[in-house]
Amino acid sequence: MDYAKVNIDKPLIQRLMYPRHTVLVTCGGKDKRNIIAVGWSMPVSINPPMVAIGIHPRRYSYALIREMKEFVVNVPIVELKDVTLLCGKTSGREHDKFAETKLTPTPGMTVASSAIKECVASLECKLASEIVAGDHTLFIGEVTAAYCTDGSYDRKYALGLLPLLYHVGGNEFVTCNRQVV
Ligand SMILES: Cc1cc2nc3c(=O)[nH]c(=O)nc-3n(C[C@H](O)[C@H](O)[C@H](O)COP(=O)(O)O)c2cc1C
């Protein structure tokens, strides 16, 4: 490969950091429960365990997370690609996404919001702080409970069994279940 570089236009710069591990964030407590697809998430602290998600202020979920001061990060596998797209293209202002996706809400152990049964793992978070970062806001949550499907995880995911979902852009996703030797 030749290492000559070309410049990338501003709106596409963030795509240089794709594909992104995509999660389904649930929020809104019991009464206004909602699901949003999120590609911009990351762990930010080991002890205490904390995670951050980048959410645009126009999202309904933005208002719900600020109101309830909690959210749940749920980890889907490739079989959930279509419902992930639905959660990323419709707003909870007009859609009951649990009803439309037929995903099963399970009661939070430490938060009022539901987790998603069909996801391989869930991290319940209490909002610890928020940072405005350009046109998105980083919500940083302290993890108050975390659980995963039995057999899916032993210090690391069993990726051969459970291919996780990575967003490439638009409607495209890839997975990663091949070990690099
Ligand atoms: C794969 C995928 C990843 C997304 N990642 C994010 C993200 O990280 N942050 C964000 O604010 N919106 C993201 N979106 C867009 C929201 O999911 C979308 O605007 C959604 O309809 C908002 O729902 P809500 O209004 O119910 O909160 C993503 C969409 C898709 C399809």
The ligand as an ORCA input file, in Angstrom:
! r2SCAN-3c Opt
* xyz 0 1
  C     -26.171      2.645     14.115
  C     -26.564      3.984     14.678
  C     -25.777      4.601     15.631
  C     -26.145      5.844     16.176
  N     -25.357      6.434     17.113
  C     -25.755      7.601     17.699
  C     -24.972      8.183     18.737
  O     -23.931      7.672     19.141
  N     -25.433      9.340     19.295
  C     -26.599      9.950     18.898
  O     -26.974     10.991     19.449
  N     -27.359      9.401     17.904
  C     -26.965      8.250     17.316
  N     -27.719      7.678     16.329
  C     -28.977      8.330     15.938
  C     -30.114      8.034     16.933
  O     -30.135      6.649     17.282
  C     -31.456      8.432     16.276
  O     -31.462      9.817     16.020
  C     -32.690      8.009     17.062
  O     -33.794      8.086     16.194
  C     -32.927      8.868     18.283
  O     -34.008      8.325     18.996
  P     -34.788      9.113     20.159
  O     -35.289     10.411     19.555
  O     -35.895      8.171     20.524
  O     -33.822      9.348     21.266
  C     -27.339      6.464     15.735
  C     -28.128      5.836     14.752
  C     -27.751      4.618     14.228
  C     -28.612      3.966     13.181
*
